[in-house]
């Protein structure tokens, strides 16, 4: 009898050690991996998705949230900056036994893993969702109903001279060309602003030749620069079937030459104009005052150029690799002059185009003035590069896809050039309301009953993002549609999958933020 009793105790202990434990994380931003200490040696299942934070050389780390550069989220020393530092320093796990390739930003739902320590897991299984290569191959991010697509893209030294700043062999150069060509074909923009091109006509000529070959019906052109060199430049490629350049580009040589250019384009179908600036500021290794001077020079160039008798247009879109995080002084130069950061306007603090030291940020900017902002249908970075393992660059692998064709993501802006686009949303007690599951939103229709561009996203009260910015779509032909209801349930066909993955929303307090015309409106949502 005693022997059976001991066996029963041992069996109970074995079952206790081997049983799966469901880990509930109410607030991922305050939860600590130390909470896993009692479960070392056991298998656990997490009730929140884990995000891949790093994937270098097939070694993965995961966390309940994405990590960002602090200066991308807040000004140095502010609460936002300090909170980002705090979050970055806690609760990240190395995870082994992942046999297939996964990109940063992919999420693992219902992750089942063995706890090796408070910072180490062994993968057992889980459902991988989002940000996969297959997702990106389906098409570009949703940019709304645009008539012109503009792309700013740092190509990571596209040079034809071997052994200079680009490829170190002709074999590698052709691999680079293949990857870049596939990316530009997929983007299929009407205007490209390209960064880190070799001076002269040869490199840009190859790009235009490949575009016209790969996209029949297009008529891409570039501006000749007979003098060649082995330095970088920025430049424009445009489809002459869609737009006409007005004259030639103007530029400023403050701090760096051949890297800050501006040109006015006229859309043929509408006759509307806008000024496009493509830039590449001095590297971050230099004094920040250099980039402040460059930002001031770009603004001065715009103020001068827009008064040209052939231009006479204030609409401006400034793009390129500014080598500045979102909350640094050079970007403040633009904001102080009334310009709008489109990353922030459309994606709040979730936007990124570049990874440095395993932290996401955007140094590839899209900035516009208020009048053009009303004509921007959407903006997004196309994450074909920053989330990739560096092993897939042209000089390190035989991978011939568009992925990791550069170390920067291309940034895309959709435009519908139309000065009559003036629908103005508004909020007050009688026009906006919500309960635990439903909210509604109203706006005053503008000229020609055009729709305003309005986005919302959702955070927990502690700042954890529940869903990415989502456009509120209205039916311009139906006046009743000016009052739009959104219901948070899985049956709502307009609800993005990313929100559905979190439903039903746990009880608690949330913040819904709305973005329109450069304005942000926040309201609380209480789920009981």
C-alpha positions as CSV (number, residue, x, y, z in Angstrom):
1,X,0.0,0.0,0.0
2,X,2.8,2.4,0.9
3,X,4.5,1.7,-2.4
4,X,1.3,2.5,-4.3
5,X,0.9,5.7,-2.3
6,X,4.5,6.9,-3.3
7,X,3.8,6.0,-6.9
8,X,0.6,8.1,-6.8
9,X,2.5,11.1,-5.4
10,X,5.2,10.7,-8.1
11,X,2.6,10.4,-10.8
12,X,0.8,13.5,-9.5
13,X,4.0,15.4,-9.4
14,X,4.9,14.4,-13.0
15,X,1.4,15.5,-14.2
16,X,1.8,18.8,-12.4
17,X,5.2,19.4,-14.1
18,X,4.2,18.3,-17.5
19,X,0.7,20.0,-17.7
20,X,0.5,23.1,-20.0
21,X,0.0,26.4,-18.2
22,X,-1.9,29.2,-19.9
23,X,-0.2,32.5,-19.3
24,X,-2.5,35.5,-19.1
25,X,-1.0,38.9,-19.8
26,X,-3.4,41.7,-19.0
27,X,-1.0,44.5,-20.0
28,X,2.0,43.4,-22.1
29,X,3.8,46.8,-21.4
30,X,4.1,46.1,-17.7
31,X,4.3,42.3,-17.7
32,X,7.7,40.9,-16.9
33,X,9.3,37.7,-18.0
34,X,10.1,37.1,-14.3
35,X,6.5,35.9,-14.1
36,X,7.6,32.7,-15.9
37,X,10.0,31.8,-13.1
38,X,7.6,29.3,-11.5
39,X,7.2,27.5,-14.8
40,X,10.8,26.8,-15.8
41,X,10.9,23.4,-17.3
42,X,7.2,23.4,-18.1
43,X,5.3,24.1,-21.3
44,X,3.2,27.3,-21.4
45,X,0.7,28.8,-23.8
46,X,0.5,32.6,-24.1
47,X,-2.8,34.4,-24.5
48,X,-1.4,37.4,-26.4
49,X,0.5,37.2,-29.7
50,X,4.3,37.3,-29.5
51,X,6.1,39.5,-32.1
52,X,9.4,38.6,-33.8
53,X,11.8,41.3,-32.8
54,X,15.0,39.9,-34.3
55,X,15.8,37.2,-36.8
56,X,19.5,37.6,-37.5
57,X,21.3,34.5,-38.8
58,X,18.3,32.3,-38.0
59,X,18.4,33.2,-34.3
60,X,15.1,34.7,-33.0
61,X,13.9,36.8,-30.2
62,X,10.2,37.5,-29.5
63,X,8.3,39.9,-27.2
64,X,4.7,40.9,-26.6
65,X,5.4,44.2,-28.5
66,X,7.6,45.6,-31.3
67,X,10.7,47.6,-30.2
68,X,11.3,51.1,-31.5
69,X,14.1,53.6,-31.4
70,X,13.3,55.9,-28.4
71,X,13.9,59.1,-30.5
72,X,11.4,57.9,-33.0
73,X,8.7,57.8,-30.3
74,X,9.5,60.9,-28.2
75,X,11.8,63.8,-27.7
76,X,14.9,63.0,-25.7
77,X,14.2,63.1,-22.0
78,X,10.4,63.2,-22.4
79,X,7.9,60.7,-20.8
80,X,7.4,59.1,-24.2
81,X,11.1,58.6,-24.8
82,X,11.7,57.2,-21.3
83,X,8.8,54.8,-21.6
84,X,10.2,53.5,-24.8
85,X,13.5,52.9,-23.2
86,X,11.8,51.1,-20.3
87,X,9.8,48.8,-22.6
88,X,12.9,48.1,-24.8
89,X,14.9,46.9,-21.8
90,X,12.4,44.3,-20.5
91,X,10.5,41.2,-21.5
92,X,12.2,39.8,-24.6
93,X,12.9,36.1,-25.0
94,X,15.3,34.2,-27.2
95,X,13.4,31.3,-28.8
96,X,15.0,28.2,-30.2
97,X,13.8,25.3,-32.5
98,X,12.1,27.6,-35.1
99,X,12.9,25.6,-38.2
100,X,11.3,27.8,-40.9
101,X,12.3,31.4,-41.9
102,X,10.2,34.2,-40.3
103,X,10.5,38.0,-40.7
104,X,10.6,40.6,-38.0
105,X,7.1,41.8,-37.3
106,X,5.4,38.4,-37.8
107,X,3.2,37.4,-34.8
108,X,2.8,34.0,-33.2
109,X,-0.7,33.5,-31.9
110,X,-1.3,30.9,-29.2
111,X,2.4,30.3,-28.8
112,X,3.2,27.1,-27.0
113,X,6.7,26.9,-25.7
114,X,8.9,25.3,-23.1
115,X,10.3,27.8,-20.5
116,X,14.0,27.3,-20.2
117,X,14.5,30.5,-18.1
118,X,12.9,33.8,-17.6
119,X,14.5,35.0,-20.9
120,X,14.6,31.8,-23.0
121,X,12.0,29.7,-24.6
122,X,11.9,26.6,-26.8
123,X,9.3,26.8,-29.6
124,X,6.7,24.0,-29.7
125,X,3.9,25.3,-32.0
126,X,1.8,28.3,-32.7
127,X,0.0,30.1,-35.5
128,X,2.1,32.5,-37.5
129,X,0.2,35.5,-38.9
130,X,1.0,38.8,-40.7
131,X,3.9,40.5,-42.3
132,X,5.0,37.3,-44.2
133,X,6.6,37.5,-47.7
134,X,3.4,36.0,-49.1
135,X,1.3,38.8,-47.6
136,X,3.5,41.5,-49.1
137,X,3.6,39.7,-52.5
138,X,-0.2,40.1,-52.7
139,X,0.0,43.8,-53.3
140,X,0.9,47.2,-51.9
141,X,-0.4,48.6,-48.6
142,X,-3.8,50.1,-48.8
143,X,-3.3,53.7,-49.9
144,X,-6.9,54.6,-50.6
145,X,-8.3,55.7,-54.0
146,X,-5.3,57.5,-55.4
147,X,-4.8,58.8,-58.9
148,X,-1.0,59.2,-58.6
149,X,1.4,56.9,-56.7
150,X,4.7,58.5,-55.5
151,X,7.5,56.4,-54.1
152,X,10.6,57.5,-52.2
153,X,13.2,54.8,-52.0
154,X,16.8,54.5,-50.8
155,X,18.4,51.8,-53.0
156,X,21.5,51.2,-50.9
157,X,24.1,52.3,-53.3
158,X,23.0,51.4,-56.8
159,X,26.2,51.8,-58.7
160,X,27.5,50.5,-62.0
161,X,31.2,51.2,-61.2
162,X,32.5,48.0,-59.6
163,X,34.5,48.4,-56.4
164,X,33.2,51.8,-55.5
165,X,30.3,52.3,-53.1
166,X,28.1,49.6,-54.6
167,X,28.6,45.9,-55.6
168,X,32.2,44.6,-55.5
169,X,31.8,42.3,-58.5
170,X,29.7,42.3,-61.7
171,X,28.1,39.0,-60.6
172,X,26.8,40.7,-57.4
173,X,25.8,43.8,-59.3
174,X,23.6,41.9,-61.6
175,X,21.9,40.2,-58.6
176,X,21.4,43.6,-57.0
177,X,19.9,44.9,-60.3
178,X,17.5,41.9,-60.4
179,X,16.3,42.4,-56.9
180,X,15.8,46.2,-57.4
181,X,14.0,45.7,-60.7
182,X,11.6,43.3,-59.2
183,X,10.8,45.7,-56.3
184,X,10.3,48.7,-58.6
185,X,8.0,46.6,-60.9
186,X,5.9,45.6,-57.9
187,X,5.6,49.2,-56.7
188,X,4.7,50.4,-60.1
189,X,4.7,54.1,-59.1
190,X,4.0,57.0,-61.3
191,X,6.9,59.0,-59.9
192,X,9.9,57.6,-58.1
193,X,12.3,59.7,-56.0
194,X,15.4,57.6,-55.7
195,X,18.3,57.8,-53.2
196,X,21.8,56.5,-53.3
197,X,22.2,56.4,-57.0
198,X,25.5,56.7,-58.7
199,X,26.1,60.1,-60.4
200,X,25.7,60.2,-64.1
201,X,23.2,58.5,-66.5
202,X,24.3,54.9,-66.4
203,X,22.8,53.7,-63.1
204,X,19.5,55.5,-63.5
205,X,19.4,54.6,-67.2
206,X,19.5,50.9,-66.2
207,X,16.6,51.4,-63.8
208,X,14.5,53.2,-66.4
209,X,15.3,50.6,-69.0
210,X,14.2,47.8,-66.7
211,X,11.0,49.6,-65.6
212,X,9.9,50.1,-69.2
213,X,10.7,46.5,-70.1
214,X,8.9,45.1,-67.1
215,X,5.9,47.4,-67.2
216,X,4.5,47.6,-70.8
217,X,2.5,50.7,-71.3
218,X,4.6,52.8,-69.0
219,X,6.8,55.5,-70.4
220,X,9.4,56.2,-67.7
221,X,11.9,58.9,-68.2
222,X,14.8,60.6,-66.3
223,X,16.8,63.7,-66.5
224,X,20.2,63.3,-68.1
225,X,23.3,64.2,-66.0
226,X,26.2,63.9,-68.5
227,X,28.9,64.4,-65.9
228,X,29.5,61.1,-64.1
229,X,31.3,60.3,-60.8
230,X,31.5,57.7,-58.1
231,X,29.5,59.7,-55.5
232,X,25.8,59.4,-54.6
233,X,22.9,61.4,-55.9
234,X,19.2,61.6,-55.6
235,X,17.0,61.8,-58.7
236,X,13.6,61.5,-60.2
237,X,12.1,58.8,-62.5
238,X,8.6,59.6,-63.8
239,X,6.0,58.1,-66.2
240,X,5.6,60.7,-69.0
241,X,2.2,59.2,-69.8
242,X,0.9,60.3,-66.4
243,X,2.8,63.5,-65.5
244,X,4.7,66.4,-67.0
245,X,7.7,67.9,-65.2
246,X,7.7,71.7,-65.3
247,X,11.2,72.6,-66.4
248,X,14.1,71.0,-64.6
249,X,14.8,70.2,-61.0
250,X,16.3,72.8,-58.7
251,X,18.6,71.9,-55.8
252,X,20.5,73.2,-52.8
253,X,24.1,72.3,-52.1
254,X,24.0,73.2,-48.4
255,X,26.2,70.6,-46.6
256,X,25.8,67.9,-49.3
257,X,25.7,68.3,-53.1
258,X,23.5,66.5,-55.6
259,X,21.3,65.1,-52.8
260,X,18.5,67.7,-52.2
261,X,16.4,68.2,-55.3
262,X,12.9,69.6,-56.0
263,X,10.7,69.5,-59.1
264,X,7.1,70.4,-59.9
265,X,5.0,67.9,-61.7
266,X,1.7,68.4,-63.4
267,X,-0.8,65.5,-63.5
268,X,-2.0,65.2,-67.1
269,X,-5.5,63.9,-66.3
270,X,-6.4,66.7,-63.8
271,X,-4.0,69.5,-64.7
272,X,-3.2,69.8,-61.0
273,X,0.4,70.4,-59.9
274,X,2.5,69.6,-56.9
275,X,6.1,70.1,-55.9
276,X,8.1,66.9,-55.1
277,X,11.4,67.0,-53.2
278,X,13.7,64.0,-52.9
279,X,16.5,64.2,-50.4
280,X,19.4,62.4,-48.7
281,X,20.7,64.2,-45.6
282,X,24.2,63.7,-44.1
283,X,24.7,60.4,-42.2
284,X,23.7,60.3,-38.5
285,X,27.4,59.8,-37.6
286,X,27.9,63.5,-38.2
287,X,26.8,66.5,-36.0
288,X,23.1,66.9,-35.9
289,X,23.5,70.6,-36.7
290,X,24.5,69.6,-40.3
291,X,21.1,68.0,-40.8
292,X,19.4,71.0,-39.2
293,X,21.1,73.2,-41.8
294,X,19.9,70.8,-44.5
295,X,16.3,70.9,-43.3
296,X,16.4,74.7,-43.3
297,X,17.9,74.7,-46.7
298,X,15.1,72.5,-48.1
299,X,12.4,74.7,-46.6
300,X,14.2,77.8,-48.1
301,X,14.4,76.1,-51.5
302,X,10.7,75.3,-51.4
303,X,9.8,78.9,-50.4
304,X,11.8,80.2,-53.3
305,X,10.8,77.6,-55.9
306,X,7.1,77.8,-55.3
307,X,7.1,81.5,-56.3
308,X,8.6,80.7,-59.7
309,X,6.2,82.2,-62.3
310,X,5.9,78.7,-63.9
311,X,5.1,77.0,-60.6
312,X,2.8,79.2,-58.5
313,X,1.7,76.3,-56.4
314,X,2.1,75.7,-52.6
315,X,1.5,71.9,-52.6
316,X,4.7,70.2,-51.6
317,X,5.7,66.6,-50.8
318,X,9.2,66.2,-49.2
319,X,10.5,62.6,-49.2
320,X,13.8,60.8,-48.8
321,X,16.4,59.5,-46.4
322,X,16.8,62.4,-43.9
323,X,18.9,60.3,-41.5
324,X,16.8,61.7,-38.7
325,X,14.4,59.9,-36.3
326,X,10.9,61.4,-36.1
327,X,11.4,63.4,-32.9
328,X,14.7,64.9,-33.6
329,X,15.5,68.6,-34.2
330,X,15.9,68.5,-38.0
331,X,12.3,67.1,-38.3
332,X,11.1,69.8,-35.9
333,X,12.4,72.3,-38.5
334,X,9.7,71.1,-40.9
335,X,7.0,71.0,-38.2
336,X,7.8,74.5,-37.0
337,X,7.0,75.7,-40.5
338,X,3.6,74.1,-40.5
339,X,4.5,70.9,-42.5
340,X,3.0,67.5,-41.6
341,X,4.8,64.2,-40.9
342,X,2.7,61.7,-42.9
343,X,4.1,58.7,-41.0
344,X,2.7,60.2,-37.8
345,X,-0.5,61.4,-39.4
346,X,-1.4,58.0,-40.8
347,X,0.2,55.6,-38.4
348,X,0.8,57.3,-35.1
349,X,3.8,55.7,-33.4
350,X,3.7,52.4,-35.2
351,X,5.4,53.5,-38.4
352,X,8.9,52.3,-39.4
353,X,11.0,51.9,-42.5
354,X,14.4,51.0,-41.1
355,X,16.0,48.8,-38.5
356,X,19.1,49.8,-36.5
357,X,20.5,47.8,-33.5
358,X,17.3,45.7,-33.8
359,X,15.1,48.7,-33.1
360,X,12.5,49.9,-35.6
361,X,12.3,53.5,-36.8
362,X,11.7,55.7,-39.8
363,X,14.4,57.8,-41.3
364,X,12.8,57.7,-44.7
365,X,10.3,60.5,-44.4
366,X,7.2,61.8,-46.2
367,X,6.4,65.4,-45.2
368,X,3.8,67.7,-46.8
369,X,2.1,71.0,-46.3
370,X,-1.6,71.2,-45.1
371,X,-3.1,71.9,-48.6
372,X,-1.5,68.8,-50.0
373,X,-2.4,66.8,-47.0
374,X,-6.1,67.1,-47.9
375,X,-5.2,65.4,-51.2
376,X,-3.2,62.5,-49.7
377,X,-5.3,59.3,-49.9
378,X,-2.8,57.2,-47.9
379,X,0.8,56.7,-47.0
380,X,2.8,53.7,-45.9
381,X,6.2,52.1,-45.8
382,X,6.2,48.9,-47.9
383,X,8.1,46.5,-45.5
384,X,10.0,44.4,-48.1
385,X,13.4,45.1,-46.6
386,X,13.7,46.3,-43.0
387,X,12.1,43.1,-41.5
388,X,14.3,40.8,-43.5
389,X,17.4,38.9,-42.3
390,X,20.5,40.6,-43.6
391,X,21.6,37.2,-45.0
392,X,19.2,37.8,-48.0
393,X,21.1,40.8,-49.4
394,X,22.4,40.4,-53.0
395,X,26.0,39.9,-51.9
396,X,25.3,37.3,-49.3
397,X,22.9,34.9,-50.9
398,X,21.4,33.6,-54.1
399,X,18.0,34.9,-53.2
400,X,16.6,36.7,-56.3
401,X,13.4,38.0,-54.9
402,X,12.6,41.7,-54.3
403,X,13.0,41.1,-50.5
404,X,16.0,42.7,-48.9
405,X,16.9,44.5,-52.1
406,X,17.9,47.4,-49.8
407,X,18.3,48.1,-46.1
408,X,15.5,50.7,-46.3
409,X,11.8,50.2,-47.1
410,X,10.3,52.1,-49.9
411,X,7.8,54.7,-48.7
412,X,4.6,55.2,-50.7
413,X,2.2,58.1,-50.9
414,X,-1.1,58.0,-52.7
415,X,-2.3,61.4,-54.1
416,X,-5.6,62.5,-55.6
417,X,-4.8,66.0,-56.8
418,X,-8.0,68.0,-56.5
419,X,-8.3,71.4,-54.8
420,X,-12.0,70.7,-54.2
421,X,-11.4,67.9,-51.7
422,X,-12.6,69.7,-48.6
423,X,-14.9,67.4,-46.6
424,X,-14.4,68.4,-42.9
425,X,-15.1,65.9,-40.2
426,X,-16.2,67.2,-36.8
427,X,-16.9,65.8,-33.3
428,X,-19.3,66.9,-30.6
429,X,-21.6,65.3,-28.1
430,X,-24.5,65.0,-30.5
431,X,-22.6,63.7,-33.4
432,X,-20.2,61.3,-31.8
433,X,-21.0,58.5,-29.3
434,X,-19.9,55.1,-28.2
435,X,-20.8,52.3,-25.9
436,X,-18.8,49.1,-25.0
437,X,-18.9,47.7,-28.5
438,X,-20.1,50.3,-31.0
439,X,-19.1,53.8,-32.0
440,X,-20.3,56.2,-34.7
441,X,-18.7,59.1,-36.5
442,X,-20.2,61.9,-38.5
443,X,-18.8,64.6,-40.8
444,X,-20.0,67.6,-42.9
445,X,-19.7,66.9,-46.6
446,X,-17.6,69.3,-48.5
447,X,-17.8,70.5,-52.1
448,X,-19.0,67.9,-54.6
449,X,-19.8,65.7,-51.6
450,X,-16.2,64.4,-51.5
451,X,-15.2,62.1,-48.6
452,X,-12.7,63.2,-46.0
453,X,-9.7,61.0,-45.2
454,X,-10.2,59.7,-41.6
455,X,-8.3,56.9,-39.9
456,X,-8.7,55.4,-36.4
457,X,-6.6,53.1,-34.3
458,X,-7.0,51.5,-30.9
459,X,-4.7,51.3,-27.9
460,X,-5.0,49.9,-24.4
461,X,-5.0,52.7,-21.7
462,X,-1.4,51.9,-21.1
463,X,-0.4,52.4,-24.7
464,X,-0.3,48.9,-26.1
465,X,-1.5,49.0,-29.8
466,X,-4.5,46.8,-30.4
467,X,-4.9,47.5,-34.1
468,X,-3.1,49.5,-36.9
469,X,-4.7,52.6,-38.4
470,X,-7.8,51.8,-40.4
471,X,-9.5,54.0,-42.9
472,X,-13.1,54.9,-42.3
473,X,-14.8,54.5,-45.7
474,X,-17.9,56.5,-46.6
475,X,-20.3,56.2,-49.5
476,X,-20.2,59.6,-51.2
477,X,-23.4,58.9,-53.2
478,X,-25.5,58.2,-50.1
479,X,-26.0,61.1,-47.7
480,X,-27.1,58.7,-44.9
481,X,-23.6,57.2,-45.0
482,X,-22.1,60.4,-43.6
483,X,-23.0,58.8,-40.3
484,X,-20.9,55.7,-40.0
485,X,-21.3,53.0,-37.4
486,X,-18.5,50.5,-36.5
487,X,-19.3,47.5,-34.4
488,X,-16.5,45.4,-32.9
489,X,-17.5,41.8,-33.7
490,X,-16.2,39.2,-36.0
491,X,-19.3,39.5,-38.3
492,X,-18.5,43.0,-39.3
493,X,-17.1,42.7,-42.9
494,X,-15.4,46.2,-42.6
495,X,-13.5,45.3,-39.5
496,X,-9.7,44.5,-40.3
497,X,-8.5,41.1,-39.5
498,X,-6.0,42.5,-37.0
499,X,-8.8,43.8,-34.8
500,X,-10.7,40.5,-35.2
501,X,-7.7,38.6,-33.9
502,X,-8.1,40.5,-30.6
503,X,-11.9,40.0,-30.3
504,X,-13.7,39.8,-28.0
505,X,-11.8,42.7,-26.5
506,X,-11.0,41.9,-22.8
507,X,-12.8,44.1,-20.2
508,X,-10.9,47.3,-19.6
509,X,-10.4,50.8,-20.9
510,X,-9.1,51.6,-24.4
511,X,-8.3,54.7,-26.4
512,X,-9.6,55.2,-29.9
513,X,-7.6,57.8,-31.8
514,X,-8.9,59.5,-35.0
515,X,-6.7,61.2,-37.6
516,X,-7.9,63.7,-40.1
517,X,-6.4,66.8,-41.8
518,X,-3.4,66.6,-39.6
519,X,-5.6,66.5,-36.4
520,X,-5.8,63.8,-33.8
521,X,-8.8,63.3,-31.6
522,X,-8.7,60.7,-28.8
523,X,-11.7,59.2,-27.0
524,X,-12.1,56.5,-24.4
525,X,-13.8,53.1,-24.9
526,X,-14.9,51.2,-21.9
527,X,-15.5,47.5,-22.3
528,X,-17.4,46.0,-19.4
